Amino acid sequence: GYKNLIKLSTIGHTEGFYYKPRVDLNTLRQYSEGLVSTSACLAGPVAVHLINGDYAKARQAAITLQEIFGEDFYLEIQDHNLEGDTAILKGMPKLSEELGIKLVATNDIHYVEKEHSIAHNILLLLGDKTGEVDHKDLRYQTDQVYFKSTDEMKNF
């Protein structure tokens, strides 16, 4: 798995780079052995379709990833108190049941403590040359992208 991960990372940086490293589905198919994959956050290939109200496309994306990763593919649910979370919290369990894909509760982590949200936002704004953005207007629109405790995750 590790060699495949390194290969995918290299390809993503050298051949697929477009603002950010990326790989296509055929490349994922070729180097998926030994890897574990999840459906990702709100911008992920399954969730984005649920948010847009297209269950059929979300279902097809989940099937495609299940075909690539097999039993090592998981559907993610997250709750960051964002508008799109509702569609995910309804759609992912339904997909999980229909397709037999395991469901996992995760949390995006961009900083360690909840209290770090403003400091993290300031860090993100260092590149802003306009000076027109208020540092208290969180770029991620939530202060919930921190390392949550086991109890916090159990209670979501």
VMD Tcl script that builds the backbone (N, CA, C; Angstrom):
set m [mol new atoms 468]
animate dup $m
set s [atomselect $m all]
$s set {name element resname resid chain x y z} {
  {N N GLY 1 A 0.794 -1.185 0.000}
  {CA C GLY 1 A 0.000 0.000 0.000}
  {C C GLY 1 A 0.852 1.271 0.000}
  {N N TYR 2 A 1.908 1.261 0.805}
  {CA C TYR 2 A 2.745 2.454 0.922}
  {C C TYR 2 A 3.372 2.821 -0.418}
  {N N LYS 3 A 3.867 1.818 -1.134}
  {CA C LYS 3 A 4.477 2.096 -2.445}
  {C C LYS 3 A 3.442 2.681 -3.405}
  {N N ASN 4 A 2.216 2.172 -3.350}
  {CA C ASN 4 A 1.165 2.716 -4.204}
  {C C ASN 4 A 0.805 4.150 -3.804}
  {N N LEU 5 A 0.787 4.423 -2.511}
  {CA C LEU 5 A 0.517 5.782 -2.045}
  {C C LEU 5 A 1.600 6.746 -2.543}
  {N N ILE 6 A 2.837 6.344 -2.445}
  {CA C ILE 6 A 3.951 7.184 -2.922}
  {C C ILE 6 A 3.852 7.375 -4.435}
  {N N LYS 7 A 3.510 6.327 -5.149}
  {CA C LYS 7 A 3.357 6.423 -6.609}
  {C C LYS 7 A 2.241 7.413 -6.961}
  {N N LEU 8 A 1.093 7.309 -6.287}
  {CA C LEU 8 A -0.018 8.222 -6.545}
  {C C LEU 8 A 0.366 9.664 -6.214}
  {N N SER 9 A 1.076 9.852 -5.116}
  {CA C SER 9 A 1.507 11.196 -4.729}
  {C C SER 9 A 2.456 11.781 -5.777}
  {N N THR 10 A 3.372 10.964 -6.252}
  {CA C THR 10 A 4.315 11.415 -7.278}
  {C C THR 10 A 3.592 11.780 -8.566}
  {N N ILE 11 A 2.703 10.917 -9.010}
  {CA C ILE 11 A 1.942 11.187 -10.234}
  {C C ILE 11 A 1.097 12.451 -10.063}
  {N N GLY 12 A 0.477 12.582 -8.913}
  {CA C GLY 12 A -0.353 13.754 -8.653}
  {C C GLY 12 A 0.436 15.055 -8.729}
  {N N HIS 13 A 1.660 15.028 -8.242}
  {CA C HIS 13 A 2.496 16.231 -8.255}
  {C C HIS 13 A 3.181 16.489 -9.599}
  {N N THR 14 A 3.500 15.423 -10.317}
  {CA C THR 14 A 4.282 15.612 -11.549}
  {C C THR 14 A 3.456 15.590 -12.826}
  {N N GLU 15 A 2.395 14.805 -12.850}
  {CA C GLU 15 A 1.605 14.676 -14.077}
  {C C GLU 15 A 0.217 15.288 -13.972}
  {N N GLY 16 A -0.349 15.305 -12.763}
  {CA C GLY 16 A -1.722 15.757 -12.615}
  {C C GLY 16 A -1.848 17.120 -11.968}
  {N N PHE 17 A -0.733 17.766 -11.698}
  {CA C PHE 17 A -0.780 19.018 -10.950}
  {C C PHE 17 A -1.497 20.114 -11.722}
  {N N TYR 18 A -2.541 20.651 -11.096}
  {CA C TYR 18 A -3.269 21.801 -11.621}
  {C C TYR 18 A -3.761 22.575 -10.405}
  {N N TYR 19 A -2.990 23.523 -9.937}
  {CA C TYR 19 A -3.176 24.264 -8.690}
  {C C TYR 19 A -2.919 23.389 -7.467}
  {N N LYS 20 A -3.378 22.163 -7.516}
  {CA C LYS 20 A -3.147 21.191 -6.447}
  {C C LYS 20 A -2.842 19.843 -7.108}
  {N N PRO 21 A -2.126 18.957 -6.396}
  {CA C PRO 21 A -1.879 17.624 -6.951}
  {C C PRO 21 A -3.189 16.851 -7.096}
  {N N ARG 22 A -3.313 16.083 -8.167}
  {CA C ARG 22 A -4.525 15.298 -8.383}
  {C C ARG 22 A -4.222 14.098 -9.277}
  {N N VAL 23 A -5.066 13.078 -9.167}
  {CA C VAL 23 A -4.967 11.901 -10.026}
  {C C VAL 23 A -6.363 11.563 -10.525}
  {N N ASP 24 A -6.414 10.886 -11.664}
  {CA C ASP 24 A -7.719 10.510 -12.213}
  {C C ASP 24 A -8.107 9.106 -11.731}
  {N N LEU 25 A -9.323 8.715 -12.054}
  {CA C LEU 25 A -9.829 7.424 -11.589}
  {C C LEU 25 A -9.044 6.246 -12.156}
  {N N ASN 26 A -8.597 6.338 -13.397}
  {CA C ASN 26 A -7.822 5.241 -13.970}
  {C C ASN 26 A -6.508 5.045 -13.222}
  {N N THR 27 A -5.883 6.137 -12.835}
  {CA C THR 27 A -4.644 6.047 -12.064}
  {C C THR 27 A -4.930 5.456 -10.688}
  {N N LEU 28 A -6.040 5.863 -10.073}
  {CA C LEU 28 A -6.435 5.272 -8.792}
  {C C LEU 28 A -6.648 3.766 -8.920}
  {N N ARG 29 A -7.314 3.359 -9.985}
  {CA C ARG 29 A -7.545 1.916 -10.209}
  {C C ARG 29 A -6.220 1.156 -10.285}
  {N N GLN 30 A -5.274 1.751 -10.984}
  {CA C GLN 30 A -3.985 1.096 -11.210}
  {C C GLN 30 A -3.184 0.937 -9.918}
  {N N TYR 31 A -3.310 1.896 -8.992}
  {CA C TYR 31 A -2.469 1.902 -7.786}
  {C C TYR 31 A -3.275 1.847 -6.487}
  {N N SER 32 A -4.428 1.213 -6.480}
  {CA C SER 32 A -5.290 1.197 -5.297}
  {C C SER 32 A -4.991 0.069 -4.313}
  {N N GLU 33 A -4.275 -0.932 -4.743}
  {CA C GLU 33 A -4.044 -2.087 -3.878}
  {C C GLU 33 A -3.344 -1.681 -2.581}
  {N N GLY 34 A -3.921 -2.130 -1.464}
  {CA C GLY 34 A -3.337 -1.865 -0.158}
  {C C GLY 34 A -3.714 -0.524 0.446}
  {N N LEU 35 A -4.544 0.243 -0.245}
  {CA C LEU 35 A -4.938 1.557 0.250}
  {C C LEU 35 A -6.346 1.522 0.845}
  {N N VAL 36 A -6.590 2.391 1.802}
  {CA C VAL 36 A -7.898 2.584 2.401}
  {C C VAL 36 A -8.378 3.960 1.955}
  {N N SER 37 A -9.630 4.056 1.561}
  {CA C SER 37 A -10.165 5.323 1.060}
  {C C SER 37 A -11.498 5.637 1.723}
  {N N THR 38 A -11.746 6.931 1.902}
  {CA C THR 38 A -13.038 7.394 2.391}
  {C C THR 38 A -13.627 8.357 1.366}
  {N N SER 39 A -14.907 8.630 1.506}
  {CA C SER 39 A -15.607 9.468 0.532}
  {C C SER 39 A -15.304 10.956 0.680}
  {N N ALA 40 A -14.640 11.342 1.751}
  {CA C ALA 40 A -14.174 12.713 1.982}
  {C C ALA 40 A -15.244 13.640 2.517}
  {N N CYS 41 A -14.905 14.914 2.565}
  {CA C CYS 41 A -15.751 15.953 3.165}
  {C C CYS 41 A -16.825 16.436 2.188}
  {N N LEU 42 A -17.369 17.619 2.460}
  {CA C LEU 42 A -18.442 18.188 1.636}
  {C C LEU 42 A -18.048 18.351 0.171}
  {N N ALA 43 A -16.769 18.531 -0.085}
  {CA C ALA 43 A -16.306 18.722 -1.461}
  {C C ALA 43 A -15.926 17.401 -2.123}
  {N N GLY 44 A -16.121 16.282 -1.440}
  {CA C GLY 44 A -15.746 14.975 -1.965}
  {C C GLY 44 A -16.631 14.530 -3.118}
  {N N PRO 45 A -16.196 13.508 -3.835}
  {CA C PRO 45 A -16.887 13.068 -5.054}
  {C C PRO 45 A -18.284 12.488 -4.843}
  {N N VAL 46 A -18.599 12.057 -3.649}
  {CA C VAL 46 A -19.945 11.550 -3.355}
  {C C VAL 46 A -20.785 12.679 -2.749}
  {N N ALA 47 A -20.240 13.331 -1.745}
  {CA C ALA 47 A -20.968 14.365 -1.003}
  {C C ALA 47 A -21.423 15.518 -1.880}
  {N N VAL 48 A -20.596 15.927 -2.812}
  {CA C VAL 48 A -20.951 17.084 -3.645}
  {C C VAL 48 A -22.267 16.852 -4.392}
  {N N HIS 49 A -22.497 15.625 -4.808}
  {CA C HIS 49 A -23.744 15.307 -5.514}
  {C C HIS 49 A -24.940 15.275 -4.559}
  {N N LEU 50 A -24.717 14.797 -3.331}
  {CA C LEU 50 A -25.797 14.822 -2.338}
  {C C LEU 50 A -26.201 16.260 -2.035}
  {N N ILE 51 A -25.227 17.129 -1.885}
  {CA C ILE 51 A -25.500 18.543 -1.606}
  {C C ILE 51 A -26.275 19.182 -2.755}
  {N N ASN 52 A -25.943 18.780 -3.976}
  {CA C ASN 52 A -26.625 19.323 -5.156}
  {C C ASN 52 A -27.963 18.639 -5.433}
  {N N GLY 53 A -28.353 17.706 -4.571}
  {CA C GLY 53 A -29.649 17.051 -4.708}
  {C C GLY 53 A -29.698 15.980 -5.779}
  {N N ASP 54 A -28.536 15.478 -6.202}
  {CA C ASP 54 A -28.494 14.449 -7.248}
  {C C ASP 54 A -28.056 13.116 -6.641}
  {N N TYR 55 A -29.013 12.418 -6.059}
  {CA C TYR 55 A -28.738 11.148 -5.387}
  {C C TYR 55 A -28.174 10.107 -6.357}
  {N N ALA 56 A -28.680 10.075 -7.576}
  {CA C ALA 56 A -28.222 9.081 -8.558}
  {C C ALA 56 A -26.730 9.247 -8.856}
  {N N LYS 57 A -26.267 10.487 -9.009}
  {CA C LYS 57 A -24.837 10.722 -9.270}
  {C C LYS 57 A -23.992 10.394 -8.042}
  {N N ALA 58 A -24.520 10.703 -6.852}
  {CA C ALA 58 A -23.812 10.358 -5.619}
  {C C ALA 58 A -23.678 8.840 -5.509}
  {N N ARG 59 A -24.735 8.139 -5.833}
  {CA C ARG 59 A -24.751 6.678 -5.782}
  {C C ARG 59 A -23.726 6.106 -6.768}
  {N N GLN 60 A -23.687 6.655 -7.979}
  {CA C GLN 60 A -22.738 6.171 -8.989}
  {C C GLN 60 A -21.295 6.439 -8.566}
  {N N ALA 61 A -21.045 7.611 -7.978}
  {CA C ALA 61 A -19.693 7.928 -7.503}
  {C C ALA 61 A -19.274 6.944 -6.408}
  {N N ALA 62 A -20.203 6.625 -5.500}
  {CA C ALA 62 A -19.905 5.659 -4.432}
  {C C ALA 62 A -19.622 4.274 -5.002}
  {N N ILE 63 A -20.392 3.876 -5.994}
  {CA C ILE 63 A -20.185 2.566 -6.635}
  {C C ILE 63 A -18.812 2.520 -7.302}
  {N N THR 64 A -18.456 3.573 -7.995}
  {CA C THR 64 A -17.154 3.629 -8.671}
  {C C THR 64 A -16.014 3.485 -7.670}
  {N N LEU 65 A -16.089 4.217 -6.563}
  {CA C LEU 65 A -15.036 4.133 -5.551}
  {C C LEU 65 A -15.036 2.778 -4.851}
  {N N GLN 66 A -16.216 2.193 -4.676}
  {CA C GLN 66 A -16.297 0.857 -4.092}
  {C C GLN 66 A -15.652 -0.170 -5.037}
  {N N GLU 67 A -15.860 -0.010 -6.331}
  {CA C GLU 67 A -15.230 -0.915 -7.308}
  {C C GLU 67 A -13.711 -0.789 -7.267}
  {N N ILE 68 A -13.211 0.409 -7.054}
  {CA C ILE 68 A -11.762 0.639 -7.029}
  {C C ILE 68 A -11.135 0.111 -5.742}
  {N N PHE 69 A -11.734 0.422 -4.586}
  {CA C PHE 69 A -11.115 0.106 -3.293}
  {C C PHE 69 A -11.734 -1.090 -2.577}
  {N N GLY 70 A -12.833 -1.607 -3.077}
  {CA C GLY 70 A -13.468 -2.773 -2.467}
  {C C GLY 70 A -13.881 -2.530 -1.025}
  {N N GLU 71 A -13.572 -3.489 -0.157}
  {CA C GLU 71 A -13.921 -3.410 1.263}
  {C C GLU 71 A -13.166 -2.305 1.997}
  {N N ASP 72 A -12.177 -1.729 1.356}
  {CA C ASP 72 A -11.379 -0.668 1.977}
  {C C ASP 72 A -11.889 0.722 1.626}
  {N N PHE 73 A -13.129 0.807 1.148}
  {CA C PHE 73 A -13.761 2.096 0.890}
  {C C PHE 73 A -14.863 2.325 1.911}
  {N N TYR 74 A -14.877 3.519 2.500}
  {CA C TYR 74 A -15.844 3.886 3.529}
  {C C TYR 74 A -16.556 5.184 3.147}
  {N N LEU 75 A -17.840 5.250 3.453}
  {CA C LEU 75 A -18.591 6.490 3.297}
  {C C LEU 75 A -18.453 7.293 4.589}
  {N N GLU 76 A -18.208 8.585 4.458}
  {CA C GLU 76 A -18.009 9.450 5.623}
  {C C GLU 76 A -19.238 10.285 5.934}
  {N N ILE 77 A -19.493 10.431 7.230}
  {CA C ILE 77 A -20.442 11.438 7.683}
  {C C ILE 77 A -19.676 12.378 8.613}
  {N N GLN 78 A -19.991 13.650 8.496}
  {CA C GLN 78 A -19.374 14.680 9.328}
  {C C GLN 78 A -20.444 15.680 9.721}
  {N N ASP 79 A -20.234 16.326 10.863}
  {CA C ASP 79 A -21.147 17.387 11.275}
  {C C ASP 79 A -20.332 18.553 11.802}
  {N N HIS 80 A -20.167 19.553 10.949}
  {CA C HIS 80 A -19.424 20.761 11.310}
  {C C HIS 80 A -20.356 21.956 11.469}
  {N N ASN 81 A -21.644 21.685 11.592}
  {CA C ASN 81 A -22.653 22.745 11.680}
  {C C ASN 81 A -22.666 23.613 10.423}
  {N N LEU 82 A -22.459 22.988 9.283}
  {CA C LEU 82 A -22.514 23.681 7.995}
  {C C LEU 82 A -23.813 23.308 7.280}
  {N N GLU 83 A -24.244 24.164 6.402}
  {CA C GLU 83 A -25.500 23.957 5.681}
  {C C GLU 83 A -25.518 22.620 4.925}
  {N N GLY 84 A -24.433 22.268 4.288}
  {CA C GLY 84 A -24.383 21.043 3.497}
  {C C GLY 84 A -24.382 19.762 4.305}
  {N N ASP 85 A -24.093 19.856 5.590}
  {CA C ASP 85 A -24.032 18.657 6.435}
  {C C ASP 85 A -25.355 17.896 6.473}
  {N N THR 86 A -26.454 18.591 6.417}
  {CA C THR 86 A -27.768 17.948 6.500}
  {C C THR 86 A -27.960 16.932 5.381}
  {N N ALA 87 A -27.611 17.322 4.156}
  {CA C ALA 87 A -27.754 16.403 3.019}
  {C C ALA 87 A -26.854 15.187 3.176}
  {N N ILE 88 A -25.672 15.393 3.725}
  {CA C ILE 88 A -24.730 14.288 3.934}
  {C C ILE 88 A -25.245 13.343 5.023}
  {N N LEU 89 A -25.721 13.926 6.114}
  {CA C LEU 89 A -26.194 13.111 7.235}
  {C C LEU 89 A -27.435 12.299 6.881}
  {N N LYS 90 A -28.163 12.716 5.862}
  {CA C LYS 90 A -29.316 11.950 5.381}
  {C C LYS 90 A -28.917 10.975 4.273}
  {N N GLY 91 A -28.100 11.435 3.331}
  {CA C GLY 91 A -27.784 10.645 2.142}
  {C C GLY 91 A -26.774 9.538 2.336}
  {N N MET 92 A -25.728 9.789 3.114}
  {CA C MET 92 A -24.679 8.775 3.272}
  {C C MET 92 A -25.185 7.497 3.941}
  {N N PRO 93 A -25.958 7.585 5.031}
  {CA C PRO 93 A -26.474 6.334 5.611}
  {C C PRO 93 A -27.364 5.553 4.640}
  {N N LYS 94 A -28.132 6.265 3.832}
  {CA C LYS 94 A -28.976 5.610 2.836}
  {C C LYS 94 A -28.111 4.877 1.807}
  {N N LEU 95 A -27.052 5.539 1.332}
  {CA C LEU 95 A -26.125 4.894 0.387}
  {C C LEU 95 A -25.448 3.692 1.041}
  {N N SER 96 A -25.054 3.853 2.281}
  {CA C SER 96 A -24.396 2.775 3.016}
  {C C SER 96 A -25.278 1.531 3.067}
  {N N GLU 97 A -26.539 1.735 3.393}
  {CA C GLU 97 A -27.471 0.612 3.495}
  {C C GLU 97 A -27.739 -0.016 2.129}
  {N N GLU 98 A -27.973 0.811 1.119}
  {CA C GLU 98 A -28.279 0.304 -0.225}
  {C C GLU 98 A -27.116 -0.455 -0.845}
  {N N LEU 99 A -25.902 0.074 -0.662}
  {CA C LEU 99 A -24.740 -0.469 -1.375}
  {C C LEU 99 A -23.862 -1.372 -0.518}
  {N N GLY 100 A -24.160 -1.472 0.769}
  {CA C GLY 100 A -23.347 -2.310 1.648}
  {C C GLY 100 A -21.956 -1.741 1.883}
  {N N ILE 101 A -21.836 -0.417 1.837}
  {CA C ILE 101 A -20.553 0.240 2.092}
  {C C ILE 101 A -20.549 0.701 3.546}
  {N N LYS 102 A -19.474 0.404 4.245}
  {CA C LYS 102 A -19.381 0.776 5.655}
  {C C LYS 102 A -19.381 2.297 5.810}
  {N N LEU 103 A -19.974 2.749 6.917}
  {CA C LEU 103 A -20.112 4.163 7.227}
  {C C LEU 103 A -19.181 4.497 8.381}
  {N N VAL 104 A -18.505 5.640 8.294}
  {CA C VAL 104 A -17.594 6.060 9.352}
  {C C VAL 104 A -17.820 7.545 9.656}
  {N N ALA 105 A -17.855 7.866 10.956}
  {CA C ALA 105 A -17.982 9.265 11.372}
  {C C ALA 105 A -16.587 9.854 11.515}
  {N N THR 106 A -16.348 10.966 10.837}
  {CA C THR 106 A -15.046 11.622 10.864}
  {C C THR 106 A -15.237 13.108 11.142}
  {N N ASN 107 A -14.133 13.808 11.279}
  {CA C ASN 107 A -14.172 15.253 11.462}
  {C C ASN 107 A -12.964 15.849 10.757}
  {N N ASP 108 A -13.190 16.854 9.914}
  {CA C ASP 108 A -12.066 17.570 9.322}
  {C C ASP 108 A -11.272 18.219 10.449}
  {N N ILE 109 A -9.959 18.180 10.321}
  {CA C ILE 109 A -9.099 18.792 11.333}
  {C C ILE 109 A -8.148 19.757 10.633}
  {N N HIS 110 A -8.289 21.037 10.963}
  {CA C HIS 110 A -7.397 22.061 10.424}
  {C C HIS 110 A -6.562 22.698 11.523}
  {N N TYR 111 A -6.947 22.500 12.787}
  {CA C TYR 111 A -6.196 22.993 13.934}
  {C C TYR 111 A -6.562 22.115 15.125}
  {N N VAL 112 A -5.794 22.229 16.209}
  {CA C VAL 112 A -5.923 21.281 17.314}
  {C C VAL 112 A -7.089 21.604 18.249}
  {N N GLU 113 A -7.188 22.820 18.716}
  {CA C GLU 113 A -8.205 23.210 19.689}
  {C C GLU 113 A -9.256 24.104 19.036}
  {N N LYS 114 A -10.493 24.012 19.497}
  {CA C LYS 114 A -11.566 24.855 18.975}
  {C C LYS 114 A -11.201 26.339 19.082}
  {N N GLU 115 A -10.536 26.698 20.157}
  {CA C GLU 115 A -10.149 28.090 20.402}
  {C C GLU 115 A -9.124 28.608 19.385}
  {N N HIS 116 A -8.566 27.734 18.575}
  {CA C HIS 116 A -7.566 28.135 17.580}
  {C C HIS 116 A -8.186 28.624 16.268}
  {N N SER 117 A -9.504 28.652 16.178}
  {CA C SER 117 A -10.158 28.970 14.903}
  {C C SER 117 A -9.792 30.353 14.375}
  {N N ILE 118 A -9.759 31.364 15.229}
  {CA C ILE 118 A -9.419 32.717 14.775}
  {C C ILE 118 A -7.944 32.787 14.374}
  {N N ALA 119 A -7.061 32.205 15.184}
  {CA C ALA 119 A -5.628 32.209 14.846}
  {C C ALA 119 A -5.398 31.499 13.514}
  {N N HIS 120 A -6.082 30.391 13.307}
  {CA C HIS 120 A -5.955 29.668 12.045}
  {C C HIS 120 A -6.470 30.515 10.894}
  {N N ASN 121 A -7.559 31.199 11.116}
  {CA C ASN 121 A -8.121 32.057 10.073}
  {C C ASN 121 A -7.145 33.182 9.713}
  {N N ILE 122 A -6.496 33.751 10.713}
  {CA C ILE 122 A -5.494 34.800 10.460}
  {C C ILE 122 A -4.358 34.230 9.614}
  {N N LEU 123 A -3.916 33.024 9.935}
  {CA C LEU 123 A -2.875 32.373 9.135}
  {C C LEU 123 A -3.308 32.251 7.677}
  {N N LEU 124 A -4.550 31.837 7.449}
  {CA C LEU 124 A -5.061 31.710 6.086}
  {C C LEU 124 A -5.124 33.064 5.372}
  {N N LEU 125 A -5.327 34.120 6.129}
  {CA C LEU 125 A -5.471 35.452 5.545}
  {C C LEU 125 A -4.145 36.166 5.294}
  {N N LEU 126 A -3.035 35.568 5.719}
  {CA C LEU 126 A -1.742 36.222 5.517}
  {C C LEU 126 A -1.460 36.517 4.043}
  {N N GLY 127 A -1.982 35.700 3.165}
  {CA C GLY 127 A -1.789 35.898 1.731}
  {C C GLY 127 A -2.763 36.890 1.111}
  {N N ASP 128 A -3.746 37.368 1.883}
  {CA C ASP 128 A -4.734 38.313 1.360}
  {C C ASP 128 A -4.105 39.698 1.238}
  {N N LYS 129 A -3.981 40.159 0.032}
  {CA C LYS 129 A -3.339 41.445 -0.210}
  {C C LYS 129 A -4.331 42.605 -0.232}
  {N N THR 130 A -5.632 42.308 -0.168}
  {CA C THR 130 A -6.633 43.372 -0.230}
  {C C THR 130 A -6.809 44.062 1.115}
  {N N GLY 131 A -6.648 43.317 2.200}
  {CA C GLY 131 A -6.864 43.877 3.524}
  {C C GLY 131 A -8.327 44.157 3.815}
  {N N GLU 132 A -9.215 43.629 2.993}
  {CA C GLU 132 A -10.638 43.916 3.135}
  {C C GLU 132 A -11.403 42.841 3.905}
  {N N VAL 133 A -10.750 41.760 4.256}
  {CA C VAL 133 A -11.426 40.649 4.917}
  {C C VAL 133 A -11.265 40.776 6.431}
  {N N ASP 134 A -12.365 40.608 7.145}
  {CA C ASP 134 A -12.328 40.623 8.608}
  {C C ASP 134 A -11.817 39.269 9.101}
  {N N HIS 135 A -10.814 39.288 9.947}
  {CA C HIS 135 A -10.219 38.041 10.432}
  {C C HIS 135 A -11.198 37.187 11.227}
  {N N LYS 136 A -12.303 37.762 11.681}
  {CA C LYS 136 A -13.297 37.000 12.433}
  {C C LYS 136 A -14.300 36.272 11.525}
  {N N ASP 137 A -14.298 36.609 10.233}
  {CA C ASP 137 A -15.160 35.909 9.269}
  {C C ASP 137 A -14.435 34.642 8.828}
  {N N LEU 138 A -14.762 33.541 9.447}
  {CA C LEU 138 A -14.037 32.292 9.233}
  {C C LEU 138 A -14.168 31.807 7.795}
  {N N ARG 139 A -13.046 31.531 7.170}
  {CA C ARG 139 A -13.044 31.050 5.788}
  {C C ARG 139 A -13.817 29.748 5.651}
  {N N TYR 140 A -13.708 28.881 6.656}
  {CA C TYR 140 A -14.414 27.601 6.603}
  {C C TYR 140 A -15.841 27.707 7.130}
  {N N GLN 141 A -16.252 28.874 7.550}
  {CA C GLN 141 A -17.614 29.169 7.997}
  {C C GLN 141 A -18.035 28.378 9.227}
  {N N THR 142 A -17.060 27.847 9.948}
  {CA C THR 142 A -17.342 27.087 11.164}
  {C C THR 142 A -16.080 27.026 12.016}
  {N N ASP 143 A -16.274 26.858 13.312}
  {CA C ASP 143 A -15.134 26.664 14.217}
  {C C ASP 143 A -15.027 25.194 14.634}
  {N N GLN 144 A -15.650 24.309 13.872}
  {CA C GLN 144 A -15.744 22.891 14.229}
  {C C GLN 144 A -14.703 21.995 13.562}
  {N N VAL 145 A -13.696 22.568 12.917}
  {CA C VAL 145 A -12.706 21.755 12.215}
  {C C VAL 145 A -11.439 21.612 13.061}
  {N N TYR 146 A -11.632 21.150 14.281}
  {CA C TYR 146 A -10.530 20.929 15.212}
  {C C TYR 146 A -10.519 19.460 15.631}
  {N N PHE 147 A -9.471 19.061 16.341}
  {CA C PHE 147 A -9.319 17.680 16.782}
  {C C PHE 147 A -10.266 17.407 17.950}
  {N N LYS 148 A -11.386 16.773 17.646}
  {CA C LYS 148 A -12.413 16.536 18.660}
  {C C LYS 148 A -12.076 15.310 19.504}
  {N N SER 149 A -12.509 15.363 20.750}
  {CA C SER 149 A -12.292 14.241 21.673}
  {C C SER 149 A -13.208 13.079 21.296}
  {N N THR 150 A -12.937 11.937 21.881}
  {CA C THR 150 A -13.781 10.759 21.672}
  {C C THR 150 A -15.217 11.057 22.090}
  {N N ASP 151 A -15.382 11.706 23.240}
  {CA C ASP 151 A -16.740 12.036 23.712}
  {C C ASP 151 A -17.452 12.970 22.743}
  {N N GLU 152 A -16.752 13.979 22.220}
  {CA C GLU 152 A -17.381 14.895 21.268}
  {C C GLU 152 A -17.827 14.149 20.010}
  {N N MET 153 A -17.014 13.219 19.547}
  {CA C MET 153 A -17.366 12.457 18.346}
  {C C MET 153 A -18.537 11.500 18.633}
  {N N LYS 154 A -18.571 10.915 19.809}
  {CA C LYS 154 A -19.661 10.013 20.170}
  {C C LYS 154 A -20.990 10.765 20.258}
  {N N ASN 155 A -20.947 12.015 20.653}
  {CA C ASN 155 A -22.168 12.800 20.859}
  {C C ASN 155 A -22.616 13.532 19.608}
  {N N PHE 156 A -21.956 13.348 18.487}
  {CA C PHE 156 A -22.384 14.031 17.270}
  {C C PHE 156 A -23.439 13.204 16.646}
}
mol reanalyze $m
mol bondsrecalc $m
mol representation Tube
mol addrep $m
